[in-house]
Amino acid sequence: MALISTSPSSLSSSSSSAAIPHRSFITFKNNNNKVRMNKTMIRGSSSSDSSGALSNGSSVLFRAAKHTVDTYITSGMVVGLGSGQASAMAIEYMGRQLRAGALKDVIGIPTSVASANEAAVAGIPLDQYQDTSQIDFAFDDADIIEEGTLVAVIGRQQPKGDESIIQEKSVLNAADKLVFMVSENQYKGVLDGSVPVLVQPVNWMETAEEIDDLFIGDAEVWRRASIGLAGPLGGDFPLVTKEGHHVLDIIFTSPIPSLAKVAESLDKIDGVVDHGVVSKFPCAVVIASESGLSTVDNLSANAAEGLQS
């Protein structure tokens, strides 16, 4: 049994069309129908806040960022500040609202060095995350969202500086409510791509082998390199996180049946510290498209507040 496939692959590759025998995933089932969803369409409209200098994709994400701030953030809140393109736009817009007096006494808790820097530029007062932090609301980007469950994957992108999946997840999990902002192609019923896993550097290969055995036939396991593409073992300079962990990317070659099952299986493996799967209740997703915004949450329909079209 091979520990790590040596065939070329991309972290963002789609599912393989070849017939691959399945072993570990045969008991994995999609439980999307177990979550009652509330979905509301918000028609797109041109906004003077969306600068003409923005590309179409950026303009669409800006509408999602603006809607998230206007809808969920009120004066006096402690807000978890996410990482990524949409989060950067939300942070910048929050700063404008604070300067204009539309928001007051808002404190930001950054999920990363990048979001802390963006908040400082925007003039948002900051506090550091601690285990005892009381966070009213958090927003974030996601690499992909599982339709029906709203379970997300973060951390696919190469971290910059002292970025940390552990810190990001800690802030998100501490929040009373979480909203992800994504484009429509990131909200999927059929999932593909990769899931990052943080592992202890000691005996990392044994941990990788156990993960490989768990998903045999369905995924390849690569150790992430700090520079460029260095092959499955991560080359001479593997990526080391600020906490001293290595990053393994589970690159799925078959559709991922259930992110919750993936997370549950990874949590049982010795040497696994954390992973990029985020499951949160209550949670909402603002989905941006050229035709407008749609909001999906995992609250029951009679408990969620509807948004006017």
N, C-alpha and C positions, 0 to 999 in steps of 0.2 A: 504494500500500500504506500503510495507516494505521499509524503508530507505536504508538499507544495507543488502545484502544477508548474511546469516550466514553459507551458505554451503561452504565447503572447496574449495579453489581454489588456483592456482599458477599464479604468475604474468606472467609467460611465457607459460601458458597453451594454447593449440591450440583450435580451434573453436569447440564448442560442436556439436555432431552429432544429438542430440535430437531436435525434432521440437519445436521451441520456438516462441510464437506469437510475432509479431513485431508491434510496435506502432509508436515510434518516427522516425524510419529510413525509413519509407515507401516512403518518398519523396527524399531520398538521392540517388544520381546516380553517378556512376563513370564517370568522365569526361576525362579519359585518352586520348581519341581520339582527344581532342581539342589542345593538345600540340604536335608540330612537334619536333621530336627527331632526334638527330644525334648520331649514335652509331658506334664505331670503335673498332675492335679487335686488340689487341697487343699480339702476340704470346709469350707464356712463355719461358723463357730460364734460365738456371742456371747462377747464378751471384756470383762472388767472394765476393761481398759485403754481400751476404746472408750467414751468418755463418752456418757451419754444426751443431752448437750447437742449432740452432733454430728448433723447431718442424715444421712439415709440414704446419700447419695452420699459425704459426708465419712467416715462410718463404714466404708464399703466400702474407700475409699482408705487409711484408717488401717490396716486389716488388711493391705493390701499393703505399706505402709510398715513396719509392725512385723515382718512376715514377712521382708522384705528385710534389715533390721538383724539379726534373730535368726539368719538363715540364712547370710549372707555376710560379716558383719563380726566379726572376732575381735580380741582384745587385741593391741596393738602395731602395728596397721595404720595406713597413711596412706590416708585415704579422701577421694575427690572428692565434694563436697557439691553436689547438683543444685539446680535452681531450679524452683519451682512448688508447687502445693498438696500433692501427695504427698511431695515432697522436704522441704517444711517440716515435715510430720508425722514423717518419718524422722529429721530433725535433732533435733526436740524429744524423740523417743523415745530416740535415741542419748545425748542429754544425761542423761536419766533413768537409763539403764543405767550411764553413767559415774559418776553420783552414788551409785548403789546398789552400785557395785563389781563389777557383772557384766561390765563392760568396763574395761580399763585401758590407759593409754599410747596412746590413739588420737589421731592428729593429723588435722585436717580441712583440706582445700584447697578453698575456696569457688569456685563457678563464677560467682558474681555478688555484687553488693553486698548484695542481699536475703539470700542464703544465708549470707554472712558475718555479717550482723546477727543472723539467727536462731541461728547457731551460738554467737555471743557471749552471747546471752541464755540459751542452753541450757548454757553452760559448757564448750563443746568447745574445746580448744586449737587454734589456727589457724596455718597457714603460708601464705605467698603462692606462687602457681604460678610456676615458672621452667621454662625449656626443659629443665633437667637434673632436674626433679622426678621422683622415683620414687613412683608412686601404685599401691598394691596393688589398690584397688577403687574404683569410682565408681557412684553411683546418680543418676538424673535423671528428670524428667517428660518426656513427649514429646507433641506435638500430635497425631501420628498415627504408627502403626507399620505397615509393609507386611507383611502376612501371608506367611510362607514365607521371606522374606529377612531380616526384622527390621531393615531399613533404616528410619530414623526421620526425621521432620521436627520441628525445633525452631524457635522464634523467630517464630511467627505472631502472638503477642500483642505489643501495644505495649510496648517496654521501658520500665522505670522507672529514673530516675536514670542511673547509669553502667553499666547492664547491657550485655553484649557477647556476641554469638554467637561471636565469635572466641575469647574467653576460655573460654566454656562448652565449645566443641568441643575446645579445646586440652587442657583437663582430662580430658574424656571419652576422647580419643584416647590420652592418656598413661597411662591406667589399664590395669593388667594384665587386669582384667575389668570389664565394664559391665553394669548392670541398669537397665532402664527400668521404671517403675511407671505403669500406665495403666488406665483403665476399659475395659470390654469393647467399647464403641462406638468406641474409638480404635485398635483392632487390626482391620484391614480387609484383605480381599482385593481389593476395588475401592476405589481411592483417589480422593478429590476434594479440593477446597479449594486452598490456596495454598502456594507455596514462597518464602520470603524470600531475597533476594539482596543482598549488600553490594557496592556499586560505588564506584569513584573519582568524586568530585564533578566533576572536570574531564571534559568531554565525556560526561557521564552519559547524555545523550539519544542519542548515537550507540550507546552500550552497550545502552540500552533498545531501540533500533531493531533491533539485531542479535538480541537475545533474542526480540523480537516476531516477527522473520522466522523464527527457529528453530522457534517453536511456533505459527505462524500457523494460525488456524482452531481451535486447541485451547485458547488461553489469552489473557487480557488482561494487560497489563503496566502497573502503576500505581506511581508514586513515592509512598512513604509520607509523610504529613504529620505534623508534630509535634503538631498540635492538631486534633482533630476530623476530619471528612471534607472534604477540600479539592479533590477531583477527581483525574483521572488524573495530572496533572503535579505534584501535591503542594502546590499553592498557593504563597503567599508565604513560608511557613515550613515547608519540608520537614524531615523528621527527619534529624538529623546524629548519628551514633553517637559514642561517646567517642573512637574512633580517627579520626574525621573523615570517615566514609563515609556515603553515602546508602543508603537501603534501597528496593529495588524488590520489589514483590510480584507474582509470577507467579500470576495467579488462573485456575486451570484451569476451563474450561467444558465439557471432556470428561474422562472418566476418565483418570487418570495411569497409563499402562501399566507404567512401571518407574522407580522413584526413582533407581536406580543409573545408568540411561541419562540421566536428567535432569541428575544431578550431573556425569556425564562430559561432557555437551555444554556445560554452563555453565563448567566448568573450562577449556575451550578458548577462551573469549571474552575478548578484551582488555578491560580495565577491570573485570572481575569479580574481586573480592578474595576472597570466600568466599560461602557459602550455608548454608541451614538443613538440608541433608541430612546425616545422620550414618550412616555404615556402619562397624561395628566387629565384630571377631572376637577373642576370644570375647565373646558378648553373650547376655543372657537378658532376657526380658520377664515381669514378674509382672502378670497380667491380673486385675483385680478385677471381680466381679459380685455380685449379690445372693445367688447360689447358692454362692459361695465364690471361691477363688483358683485360677487355673491358671498354670503356669509353662512357658514355651516357651524353648528355647535353640537356638543354631546349632552346637552340638557334636553329634557323631555319638552315636547312642543308646547305644553300648557304652562311650563315653568319659564320659558324663554321669552324675552321681550322681542316682538317683531319690529323690523325696521321698515319705514315707509319707502315705497319705490320712488 
